[in-house]
Amino acid sequence: MPDVAGFRAKVAVIVPSTNTMVEADFNHLFRIPGVTFHAGRMFFERPVLDSDDAFARLLGQVDLSFETAVRDVMTCEPDYLVMGMSAPTFWGGREGNAAFLERARALCGLRVTTGADACSKALETLGARRIAVLTPYQPIMREQIVRYFEESGFPVTRHVDLEIPGATAIAAVTPDELRGVLQEIDGPDVDAVVQVGTNLSMVRLAAEAEGWLGKPVIAVNAALVWHAYRANGFDDRIYGCGSLLSDH
């Protein structure tokens, strides 16, 4: 339900309790008049990501906390919901994302944006096919991301996993550390680079990198906001945050 600040839409955003970048990036990206975002946080007791098993356990915590976070944020009467954690939306490929969407819609009664949907729609819009994928995750998660993209018609020709050992530590990765990774992952067999992991802040760096790579670089947080805007019929353009938001 609109209010004096969110008179066009109030957007609920589900965020892990360990995540410090979604709200920071969304504060930067939610700059069109009359659209506001409101966070509901999922509690993670053990944010360790130092192995495939630890990552699987963390995703298990999503199942326990997602419903509560949705329940809490719905009390502000939002008009739309964004899942601000990308990993669960890629798990299980296209079928897994569809199941996640069904569950989320059933809980909130709203239309929903996921990282998986946002990234694939962005690639379609940009006309990219062969992609490189950058993740902060362990290989077990990247395998699921590759599965989703390839099932969606986007061959993954290159990938890099940073294998950050803790969920909060992802937010400490600097642009200087990532510039070399982006150059390493690029090649003539890549039409676009996709970065997943919402606690890895790459909105500004992705926009910069499009200049020196000469191709689209999709930061998942930018894709989430773009998808939510366009799904709600908001065609406002945002400049300085990548070609997706400025040109599409």
Buried (B, 14 or more C-beta within 10 A) or exposed (E): EBEEEBEBBBBBBBBBBBBBBBBBBBEBBBEBEBBBBBBBBBEBEEBBBEEBEBBEBBBEBBEEBBBEBBEBBBEBEBBBBBBBBBBBBBBBBBEBBBEBBEBBEEBBEBBBBBBBBBBBBBBEBBEBBBBBBBBBBBBBBBBBBBBBBBBBEBEBBBBBBBBBEBBBBBBEBEBEEBBEBBEEBBEEEBBBBBBBBBBBBBBBBBBBBBEEBEBBBBBBBBBBBBBBBBBBEBEEEBEEBBBBBEEB
